[in-house]
Amino acid sequence: HRDLFDLPISVYYERIGFDFDADPMQVLNDEFAASYAARRAECGLHHPATDILGGFAARGYAQSVLSAYPQDAREDAISYFRLSGYFSGLFGHLETFAGSKLGRGADGLSATGHDPADVVLVGDTVHDWEVATHLGIACILRVENNELFTLAFIGGGR
């Protein structure tokens, strides 16, 4: 499924054959959100996550989160995994689950006041690259495909 995944999530659902007339998008979102929330505690962080976040923080880099996850649920997850101290901003969705991150990305960039030339978006989807390109910021994509792990640098919009 990783080869087909994309955001907004409706694009992914269409790629894997969902018929939104038979299964409305809002119903799918609600079912997924309830299932995910019930099992969120079973998820873990990638092994070096806190080391990487701590390393950037120790070097004085500001870090924020841009997520397709709803804002309140993202805040809860960041708190649950004890990551709050690493981030100066959390920018999750305000309305729908797993929609486009373009608007919230623009909100986040504006809220932080950072020059786009000094910002790097680290992501793992084509949509992350699209957001970076739209905002005129650099992008590092972590691409995971079966046994292949690649770190790709793409100059977003520059």
ROVEXZA-829903 format. One record per atom (N, C-alpha, C): residue number from 0; residue in one letter; x, y, z. Coordinates in pm, 1 decimal. Layout:
N
ATOM   num   residuo         xx         yy         zz
ATOM   NUM         A          X          Y          Z
...
//
This chain:
158
ATOM   num   residuo         xx         yy         zz
ATOM     0         H       80.6     -120.1        0.0
ATOM     0         H        0.0        0.0        0.0
ATOM     0         H       84.7      126.3        0.0
ATOM     1         R      210.1      119.0       44.0
ATOM     1         R      294.6      238.1       49.2
ATOM     1         R      318.5      298.3      -89.0
ATOM     2         D      318.8      213.5     -191.4
ATOM     2         D      340.1      264.2     -327.3
ATOM     2         D      222.2      347.6     -375.5
ATOM     3         L      105.6      327.3     -318.5
ATOM     3         L      -15.6      395.8     -361.0
ATOM     3         L      -55.8      509.6     -269.0
ATOM     4         F        0.3      513.4     -147.4
ATOM     4         F      -43.1      610.6      -47.6
ATOM     4         F      -14.6      752.7      -92.0
ATOM     5         D     -108.4      841.5      -60.6
ATOM     5         D      -91.9      982.9      -88.5
ATOM     5         D     -193.6     1059.1       -5.4
ATOM     6         L     -176.5     1188.1       -0.5
ATOM     6         L     -272.0     1278.4       62.7
ATOM     6         L     -312.3     1382.1      -40.6
ATOM     7         P     -430.9     1438.1      -31.0
ATOM     7         P     -533.8     1406.0       64.3
ATOM     7         P     -570.4     1257.2       58.6
ATOM     8         I     -617.9     1205.1      170.1
ATOM     8         I     -643.3     1061.9      182.0
ATOM     8         I     -745.6     1013.6       80.6
ATOM     9         S     -832.4     1101.7       34.7
ATOM     9         S     -931.6     1062.8      -66.5
ATOM     9         S     -862.5     1015.0     -194.0
ATOM    10         V     -747.3     1071.8     -226.8
ATOM    10         V     -670.6     1027.3     -344.5
ATOM    10         V     -627.3      882.2     -325.6
ATOM    11         Y     -576.8      851.4     -207.3
ATOM    11         Y     -535.1      714.4     -176.0
ATOM    11         Y     -653.7      619.1     -183.7
ATOM    12         Y     -764.6      654.8     -121.0
ATOM    12         Y     -882.3      568.4     -123.2
ATOM    12         Y     -929.3      541.5     -265.9
ATOM    13         E     -926.6      645.1     -350.9
ATOM    13         E     -964.8      625.5     -491.7
ATOM    13         E     -869.3      529.2     -561.0
ATOM    14         R     -739.9      542.0     -533.3
ATOM    14         R     -639.9      454.3     -596.2
ATOM    14         R     -660.0      307.4     -560.5
ATOM    15         I     -708.7      281.4     -439.6
ATOM    15         I     -726.4      142.0     -400.1
ATOM    15         I     -869.6       93.3     -423.1
ATOM    16         G     -949.5      175.3     -492.8
ATOM    16         G    -1077.9      127.7     -542.0
ATOM    16         G    -1202.5      162.7     -463.6
ATOM    17         F    -1194.3      252.2     -367.9
ATOM    17         F    -1315.2      288.8     -295.2
ATOM    17         F    -1411.7      363.5     -386.2
ATOM    18         D    -1537.6      337.6     -368.2
ATOM    18         D    -1646.7      405.3     -438.2
ATOM    18         D    -1714.1      495.8     -335.8
ATOM    19         F    -1694.8      626.7     -348.9
ATOM    19         F    -1747.2      719.1     -249.7
ATOM    19         F    -1899.0      731.0     -253.1
ATOM    20         D    -1961.9      682.4     -360.3
ATOM    20         D    -2108.2      677.7     -360.4
ATOM    20         D    -2155.6      567.0     -266.4
ATOM    21         A    -2083.5      455.9     -264.3
ATOM    21         A    -2119.2      343.3     -177.3
ATOM    21         A    -2067.7      364.0      -35.1
ATOM    22         D    -1949.3      423.7      -23.9
ATOM    22         D    -1885.6      448.0      105.9
ATOM    22         D    -1843.6      594.9      112.4
ATOM    23         P    -1930.8      680.8      164.9
ATOM    23         P    -1897.9      824.3      169.0
ATOM    23         P    -1769.0      852.3      245.3
ATOM    24         M    -1693.6      948.0      195.9
ATOM    24         M    -1563.8      982.9      252.9
ATOM    24         M    -1573.1     1014.5      402.1
ATOM    25         Q    -1674.9     1087.8      443.3
ATOM    25         Q    -1687.1     1123.7      584.4
ATOM    25         Q    -1706.0     1000.2      671.8
ATOM    26         V    -1781.1      902.1      623.1
ATOM    26         V    -1800.8      778.2      698.4
ATOM    26         V    -1667.6      703.9      711.8
ATOM    27         L    -1592.3      695.5      601.4
ATOM    27         L    -1460.6      630.9      605.0
ATOM    27         L    -1368.1      702.7      702.8
ATOM    28         N    -1366.6      835.2      697.3
ATOM    28         N    -1282.9      913.5      789.4
ATOM    28         N    -1320.3      886.4      934.2
ATOM    29         D    -1450.3      889.4      962.4
ATOM    29         D    -1495.9      869.6     1099.7
ATOM    29         D    -1460.0      730.0     1150.4
ATOM    30         E    -1479.1      628.0     1065.1
ATOM    30         E    -1446.8      490.2     1104.6
ATOM    30         E    -1296.7      474.7     1130.1
ATOM    31         F    -1215.5      530.2     1039.3
ATOM    31         F    -1070.9      520.1     1057.6
ATOM    31         F    -1027.1      593.4     1183.9
ATOM    32         A    -1078.2      715.1     1203.9
ATOM    32         A    -1037.9      794.7     1320.4
ATOM    32         A    -1071.7      722.2     1450.6
ATOM    33         A    -1189.0      661.0     1457.2
ATOM    33         A    -1229.0      589.3     1578.3
ATOM    33         A    -1139.6      467.2     1600.9
ATOM    34         S    -1112.4      392.3     1495.2
ATOM    34         S    -1026.7      273.5     1506.5
ATOM    34         S     -884.8      311.6     1545.6
ATOM    35         Y     -832.7      417.1     1483.4
ATOM    35         Y     -696.4      460.8     1512.8
ATOM    35         Y     -685.1      510.3     1656.3
ATOM    36         A     -783.4      590.3     1698.9
ATOM    36         A     -779.2      644.2     1834.9
ATOM    36         A     -782.2      531.5     1937.9
ATOM    37         A     -858.3      427.8     1909.8
ATOM    37         A     -869.8      315.7     2003.3
ATOM    37         A     -738.7      238.5     2016.5
ATOM    38         R     -655.2      241.0     1912.8
ATOM    38         R     -532.1      161.4     1915.0
ATOM    38         R     -404.5      246.3     1909.2
ATOM    39         R     -418.1      376.7     1922.2
ATOM    39         R     -302.5      465.8     1910.0
ATOM    39         R     -190.0      428.8     2005.8
ATOM    40         A     -224.2      385.8     2123.7
ATOM    40         A     -121.6      351.9     2223.1
ATOM    40         A      -35.7      233.1     2179.3
ATOM    41         E      -83.8      155.0     2082.8
ATOM    41         E       -6.7       42.0     2032.5
ATOM    41         E      100.3       84.6     1932.1
ATOM    42         C       87.1      205.7     1881.9
ATOM    42         C      185.9      257.7     1786.5
ATOM    42         C      310.1      301.0     1863.4
ATOM    43         G      420.7      293.2     1798.5
ATOM    43         G      544.0      340.1     1859.6
ATOM    43         G      611.3      440.6     1769.4
ATOM    44         L      712.5      502.9     1822.1
ATOM    44         L      793.2      595.0     1742.2
ATOM    44         L      898.2      515.1     1666.9
ATOM    45         H      941.5      566.7     1553.6
ATOM    45         H     1056.2      505.8     1486.3
ATOM    45         H     1174.8      514.9     1581.6
ATOM    46         H     1257.5      411.6     1580.9
ATOM    46         H     1365.9      395.6     1678.1
ATOM    46         H     1446.0      523.6     1705.5
ATOM    47         P     1502.6      590.9     1604.9
ATOM    47         P     1588.8      704.2     1640.1
ATOM    47         P     1515.4      837.6     1653.0
ATOM    48         A     1382.7      837.2     1656.1
ATOM    48         A     1307.4      963.6     1651.5
ATOM    48         A     1349.1     1062.4     1759.6
ATOM    49         T     1351.0     1019.6     1884.3
ATOM    49         T     1383.7     1114.5     1990.6
ATOM    49         T     1530.2     1157.9     1985.5
ATOM    50         D     1618.2     1071.2     1939.7
ATOM    50         D     1759.1     1109.9     1923.4
ATOM    50         D     1773.1     1218.5     1817.3
ATOM    51         I     1701.5     1201.1     1708.3
ATOM    51         I     1707.7     1299.8     1599.2
ATOM    51         I     1647.7     1432.0     1644.1
ATOM    52         L     1528.9     1427.4     1705.6
ATOM    52         L     1465.3     1550.1     1754.2
ATOM    52         L     1553.4     1619.8     1857.3
ATOM    53         G     1609.8     1542.1     1947.8
ATOM    53         G     1698.0     1598.9     2049.6
ATOM    53         G     1822.9     1660.3     1990.0
ATOM    54         G     1877.2     1597.0     1887.5
ATOM    54         G     1996.4     1650.4     1821.5
ATOM    54         G     1969.9     1785.0     1755.3
ATOM    55         F     1855.3     1795.2     1686.3
ATOM    55         F     1820.8     1924.0     1624.9
ATOM    55         F     1794.9     2030.1     1731.4
ATOM    56         A     1725.0     1992.5     1838.0
ATOM    56         A     1696.6     2087.5     1945.9
ATOM    56         A     1826.5     2136.0     2010.9
ATOM    57         A     1921.0     2044.5     2033.5
ATOM    57         A     2048.7     2080.4     2095.9
ATOM    57         A     2128.0     2178.2     2009.5
ATOM    58         R     2105.8     2173.8     1880.0
ATOM    58         R     2175.1     2264.2     1787.5
ATOM    58         R     2099.0     2395.1     1766.9
ATOM    59         G     1985.5     2410.1     1836.9
ATOM    59         G     1911.6     2535.2     1831.0
ATOM    59         G     1812.1     2546.8     1717.6
ATOM    60         Y     1782.1     2436.8     1650.3
ATOM    60         Y     1685.1     2441.4     1541.7
ATOM    60         Y     1543.7     2439.8     1596.6
ATOM    61         A     1459.3     2528.7     1547.0
ATOM    61         A     1317.4     2526.6     1581.8
ATOM    61         A     1252.6     2413.0     1503.7
ATOM    62         Q     1160.1     2344.0     1567.2
ATOM    62         Q     1091.8     2231.5     1503.5
ATOM    62         Q      941.5     2244.9     1524.6
ATOM    63         S      867.0     2220.0     1418.3
ATOM    63         S      721.5     2222.5     1423.3
ATOM    63         S      669.4     2097.1     1355.3
ATOM    64         V      543.1     2067.0     1379.5
ATOM    64         V      478.4     1952.6     1317.4
ATOM    64         V      369.2     2002.4     1224.5
ATOM    65         L      370.3     1954.2     1101.5
ATOM    65         L      262.3     1975.0     1005.0
ATOM    65         L      203.2     1837.6      978.7
ATOM    66         S       73.6     1822.1     1003.7
ATOM    66         S       15.1     1689.7      999.0
ATOM    66         S     -122.9     1690.2      935.3
ATOM    67         A     -156.2     1579.7      870.0
ATOM    67         A     -290.7     1559.2      817.6
ATOM    67         A     -384.8     1510.3      927.2
ATOM    68         Y     -330.3     1483.2     1043.8
ATOM    68         Y     -407.5     1436.9     1158.9
ATOM    68         Y     -479.2     1557.6     1221.3
ATOM    69         P     -598.8     1540.9     1275.4
ATOM    69         P     -669.0     1654.4     1337.0
ATOM    69         P     -586.9     1719.1     1448.9
ATOM    70         Q     -597.6     1850.8     1460.8
ATOM    70         Q     -516.4     1928.8     1554.3
ATOM    70         Q     -524.3     1876.1     1697.4
ATOM    71         D     -643.9     1856.7     1749.5
ATOM    71         D     -654.8     1813.8     1889.4
ATOM    71         D     -596.9     1673.9     1910.3
ATOM    72         A     -619.4     1584.4     1815.2
ATOM    72         A     -564.7     1448.4     1825.8
ATOM    72         A     -412.4     1450.6     1812.0
ATOM    73         R     -359.7     1538.5     1727.0
ATOM    73         R     -215.1     1551.3     1711.6
ATOM    73         R     -153.6     1600.5     1841.2
ATOM    74         E     -216.1     1699.7     1903.5
ATOM    74         E     -164.8     1750.2     2031.0
ATOM    74         E     -163.0     1638.7     2136.4
ATOM    75         D     -270.8     1558.9     2140.8
ATOM    75         D     -276.6     1447.3     2234.9
ATOM    75         D     -164.8     1346.3     2208.5
ATOM    76         A     -142.0     1314.4     2080.8
ATOM    76         A      -38.8     1216.3     2045.7
ATOM    76         A      100.8     1267.6     2080.6
ATOM    77         I      127.5     1393.3     2052.7
ATOM    77         I      258.0     1452.4     2085.4
ATOM    77         I      280.1     1446.9     2236.6
ATOM    78         S      176.6     1476.9     2312.2
ATOM    78         S      185.8     1470.1     2458.0
ATOM    78         S      203.9     1326.0     2505.9
ATOM    79         Y      126.5     1233.7     2450.0
ATOM    79         Y      134.0     1093.3     2489.7
ATOM    79         Y      275.3     1037.7     2473.2
ATOM    80         F      340.3     1072.8     2361.0
ATOM    80         F      475.3     1023.0     2334.8
ATOM    80         F      584.0     1111.6     2396.3
ATOM    81         R      543.1     1207.4     2478.1
ATOM    81         R      634.8     1296.4     2549.5
ATOM    81         R      729.3     1371.6     2455.1
ATOM    82         L      670.2     1428.3     2351.2
ATOM    82         L      749.1     1500.1     2251.0
ATOM    82         L      725.6     1651.1     2253.2
ATOM    83         S      638.9     1697.9     2340.8
ATOM    83         S      599.9     1839.0     2341.6
ATOM    83         S      718.4     1934.1     2349.3
ATOM    84         G      820.0     1899.6     2425.2
ATOM    84         G      934.4     1987.4     2442.7
ATOM    84         G     1018.4     2009.4     2318.1
ATOM    85         Y      998.5     1926.4     2218.2
ATOM    85         Y     1077.5     1939.8     2095.7
ATOM    85         Y     1017.3     2038.8     1995.8
ATOM    86         F      888.6     2069.2     2010.2
ATOM    86         F      818.7     2144.0     1905.1
ATOM    86         F      767.2     2278.9     1953.0
ATOM    87         S      790.1     2380.7     1869.2
ATOM    87         S      738.2     2513.4     1899.4
ATOM    87         S      602.5     2535.5     1835.0
ATOM    88         G      564.5     2451.0     1740.7
ATOM    88         G      434.8     2465.4     1675.2
ATOM    88         G      380.0     2330.9     1630.4
ATOM    89         L      249.1     2314.3     1645.3
ATOM    89         L      180.1     2194.4     1598.2
ATOM    89         L       68.4     2240.0     1504.8
ATOM    90         F       73.7     2194.0     1380.8
ATOM    90         F      -22.7     2237.9     1281.2
ATOM    90         F      -91.2     2117.5     1219.2
ATOM    91         G     -197.5     2072.3     1286.5
ATOM    91         G     -279.2     1963.3     1236.1
ATOM    91         G     -403.4     2020.6     1170.6
ATOM    92         H     -484.0     1933.5     1115.1
ATOM    92         H     -606.2     1978.4     1048.9
ATOM    92         H     -707.2     2029.7     1149.5
ATOM    93         L     -780.2     2131.1     1108.2
ATOM    93         L     -880.3     2191.0     1195.0
ATOM    93         L    -1020.2     2135.1     1168.9
ATOM    94         E    -1042.1     2080.1     1049.2
ATOM    94         E    -1176.6     2036.7     1014.4
ATOM    94         E    -1183.2     1888.4      980.6
ATOM    95         T    -1122.3     1850.3      871.2
ATOM    95         T    -1136.5     1713.7      823.4
ATOM    95         T    -1010.6     1633.2      848.6
ATOM    96         F    -1026.0     1504.6      846.7
ATOM    96         F     -915.1     1412.9      867.7
ATOM    96         F     -844.4     1388.1      735.9
ATOM    97         A     -712.8     1404.7      734.2
ATOM    97         A     -627.8     1367.0      621.3
ATOM    97         A     -661.1     1438.9      491.8
ATOM    98         G     -690.8     1566.2      501.5
ATOM    98         G     -708.2     1646.8      381.7
ATOM    98         G     -573.5     1700.7      336.8
ATOM    99         S     -576.4     1801.4      251.8
ATOM    99         S     -453.6     1862.9      204.5
ATOM    99         S     -385.8     1938.7      318.5
ATOM   100         K     -253.5     1938.0      316.5
ATOM   100         K     -177.1     2010.6      417.6
ATOM   100         K     -136.1     2149.8      369.7
ATOM   101         L     -177.0     2188.9      249.3
ATOM   101         L     -133.1     2317.0      193.9
ATOM   101         L     -171.6     2435.0      282.6
ATOM   102         G     -298.0     2442.2      321.6
ATOM   102         G     -343.3     2555.0      403.1
ATOM   102         G     -276.3     2560.7      538.5
ATOM   103         R     -268.0     2445.9      606.7
ATOM   103         R     -205.3     2444.1      738.4
ATOM   103         R      -54.5     2467.8      728.4
ATOM   104         G        5.4     2425.8      617.0
ATOM   104         G      146.9     2454.9      595.7
ATOM   104         G      171.4     2604.3      585.0
ATOM   105         A       85.0     2671.7      510.7
ATOM   105         A       95.6     2817.6      498.4
ATOM   105         A       71.7     2883.7      633.7
ATOM   106         D      -27.4     2832.8      710.2
ATOM   106         D      -53.3     2886.0      844.4
ATOM   106         D       70.0     2870.3      933.0
ATOM   107         G      130.1     2753.2      927.0
ATOM   107         G      246.5     2724.8     1010.2
ATOM   107         G      364.5     2813.0      975.0
ATOM   108         L      389.8     2828.4      846.3
ATOM   108         L      501.8     2912.3      803.0
ATOM   108         L      480.4     3056.3      847.5
ATOM   109         S      358.3     3103.9      834.1
ATOM   109         S      326.1     3240.0      877.5
ATOM   109         S      339.5     3254.3     1028.9
ATOM   110         A      289.2     3155.4     1103.1
ATOM   110         A      292.2     3161.9     1249.8
ATOM   110         A      433.9     3159.6     1305.3
ATOM   111         T      522.1     3084.1     1241.4
ATOM   111         T      659.2     3076.4     1292.4
ATOM   111         T      740.0     3199.6     1256.9
ATOM   112         G      702.1     3266.0     1148.1
ATOM   112         G      775.3     3384.2     1104.5
ATOM   112         G      909.2     3354.0     1039.0
ATOM   113         H      935.9     3227.2     1011.5
ATOM   113         H     1063.1     3190.2      950.1
ATOM   113         H     1066.3     3226.6      802.5
ATOM   114         D     1183.0     3264.7      755.7
ATOM   114         D     1205.5     3286.6      613.4
ATOM   114         D     1198.9     3150.3      544.3
ATOM   115         P     1117.5     3136.8      437.8
ATOM   115         P     1109.5     3008.2      368.2
ATOM   115         P     1245.5     2952.8      326.7
ATOM   116         A     1342.4     3040.3      302.3
ATOM   116         A     1476.3     2995.1      263.0
ATOM   116         A     1546.8     2921.0      377.4
ATOM   117         D     1498.2     2939.2      500.5
ATOM   117         D     1559.7     2875.0      616.8
ATOM   117         D     1481.0     2754.1      667.8
ATOM   118         V     1378.7     2712.8      593.4
ATOM   118         V     1289.9     2606.3      639.6
ATOM   118         V     1307.9     2481.8      553.2
ATOM   119         V     1305.5     2366.8      617.6
ATOM   119         V     1308.7     2237.9      549.0
ATOM   119         V     1189.5     2157.4      598.3
ATOM   120         L     1111.0     2106.2      506.8
ATOM   120         L     1002.0     2016.2      542.0
ATOM   120         L     1053.6     1873.7      528.1
ATOM   121         V     1046.2     1797.3      634.0
ATOM   121         V     1084.7     1656.7      630.3
ATOM   121         V      955.5     1577.2      624.9
ATOM   122         G      940.0     1497.0      521.2
ATOM   122         G      815.7     1423.3      505.1
ATOM   122         G      836.6     1287.2      442.8
ATOM   123         D      723.2     1223.2      412.3
ATOM   123         D      732.1     1088.8      355.4
ATOM   123         D      627.6     1062.3      247.5
ATOM   124         T      567.5     1168.2      194.4
ATOM   124         T      469.6     1149.0       86.9
ATOM   124         T      494.8     1249.4      -25.3
ATOM   125         V      440.6     1217.5     -141.2
ATOM   125         V      446.0     1311.2     -253.5
ATOM   125         V      377.2     1441.0     -213.1
ATOM   126         H      271.1     1430.3     -134.5
ATOM   126         H      199.7     1551.1      -90.9
ATOM   126         H      290.0     1641.6       -7.5
ATOM   127         D      378.9     1585.1       72.5
ATOM   127         D      473.3     1667.5      148.3
ATOM   127         D      560.7     1748.4       53.2
ATOM   128         W      606.5     1684.2      -53.2
ATOM   128         W      685.2     1755.5     -154.1
ATOM   128         W      600.3     1864.6     -219.9
ATOM   129         E      474.5     1835.1     -249.5
ATOM   129         E      385.3     1935.4     -309.7
ATOM   129         E      368.2     2055.9     -217.3
ATOM   130         V      352.3     2030.3      -88.8
ATOM   130         V      338.2     2139.3        8.7
ATOM   130         V      465.5     2223.0       11.2
ATOM   131         A      580.6     2158.1       18.0
ATOM   131         A      707.8     2230.8       19.8
ATOM   131         A      723.7     2316.0     -106.0
ATOM   132         T      692.2     2258.4     -219.3
ATOM   132         T      703.2     2331.6     -346.2
ATOM   132         T      610.6     2452.8     -344.8
ATOM   133         H      487.5     2432.9     -300.7
ATOM   133         H      389.7     2542.0     -293.8
ATOM   133         H      437.5     2654.8     -202.1
ATOM   134         L      502.7     2617.1      -90.9
ATOM   134         L      548.2     2717.1        5.8
ATOM   134         L      686.5     2773.0      -27.3
ATOM   135         G      754.2     2715.4     -126.3
ATOM   135         G      887.4     2762.4     -164.1
ATOM   135         G      994.2     2725.7      -62.8
ATOM   136         I      977.7     2608.7        2.1
ATOM   136         I     1076.3     2563.6       99.6
ATOM   136         I     1140.0     2433.2       53.0
ATOM   137         A     1254.7     2402.4      109.1
ATOM   137         A     1323.1     2277.6       75.2
ATOM   137         A     1248.8     2160.4      137.2
ATOM   138         C     1272.9     2041.2       81.6
ATOM   138         C     1204.5     1922.3      129.5
ATOM   138         C     1300.1     1804.2      132.6
ATOM   139         I     1296.3     1730.5      240.7
ATOM   139         I     1366.2     1603.1      250.1
ATOM   139         I     1258.5     1496.7      264.8
ATOM   140         L     1257.4     1402.2      172.4
ATOM   140         L     1159.2     1294.0      179.0
ATOM   140         L     1225.4     1166.1      225.7
ATOM   141         R     1164.3     1103.6      323.5
ATOM   141         R     1206.7      970.4      366.2
ATOM   141         R     1112.7      874.6      296.6
ATOM   142         V     1168.7      796.4      207.8
ATOM   142         V     1089.6      703.0      129.8
ATOM   142         V     1119.1      562.6      179.2
ATOM   143         E     1015.8      491.9      220.7
ATOM   143         E     1031.4      355.6      269.2
ATOM   143         E      951.5      265.2      176.9
ATOM   144         N     1021.1      172.8      114.0
ATOM   144         N      955.5       82.4       20.5
ATOM   144         N     1009.9      -57.3       44.5
ATOM   145         N      934.2     -138.7      116.4
ATOM   145         N      976.6     -273.9      152.5
ATOM   145         N     1111.4     -268.6      223.6
ATOM   146         E     1214.6     -328.7      165.2
ATOM   146         E     1346.0     -332.3      228.5
ATOM   146         E     1431.9     -211.8      192.2
ATOM   147         L     1383.8     -129.5      102.3
ATOM   147         L     1462.3      -17.1       53.8
ATOM   147         L     1434.4      107.9      136.6
ATOM   148         F     1538.1      164.5      196.1
ATOM   148         F     1524.6      289.4      269.4
ATOM   148         F     1610.7      393.2      197.0
ATOM   149         T     1548.3      500.3      156.7
ATOM   149         T     1619.1      603.1       81.3
ATOM   149         T     1588.4      737.9      141.3
ATOM   150         L     1686.0      822.4      148.3
ATOM   150         L     1663.2      961.1      187.0
ATOM   150         L     1688.9     1044.3       62.7
ATOM   151         A     1585.9     1112.9       17.8
ATOM   151         A     1596.7     1189.5     -106.8
ATOM   151         A     1587.6     1338.6      -73.9
ATOM   152         F     1676.6     1417.1     -129.3
ATOM   152         F     1669.1     1561.7     -112.5
ATOM   152         F     1611.8     1620.7     -239.8
ATOM   153         I     1509.2     1698.3     -221.1
ATOM   153         I     1444.2     1764.7     -334.0
ATOM   153         I     1432.9     1911.6     -297.3
ATOM   154         G     1484.4     2000.1     -381.1
ATOM   154         G     1471.4     2142.3     -356.8
ATOM   154         G     1330.3     2184.6     -387.6
ATOM   155         G     1250.0     2208.6     -286.2
ATOM   155         G     1109.8     2245.2     -305.5
ATOM   155         G     1095.9     2384.8     -359.5
ATOM   156         G     1053.3     2394.7     -482.8
ATOM   156         G     1024.3     2523.2     -541.8
ATOM   156         G     1145.5     2612.3     -565.2
ATOM   157         R     1265.4     2559.5     -541.9
ATOM   157         R     1384.7     2643.8     -562.5
ATOM   157         R     1483.9     2571.5     -650.2
//
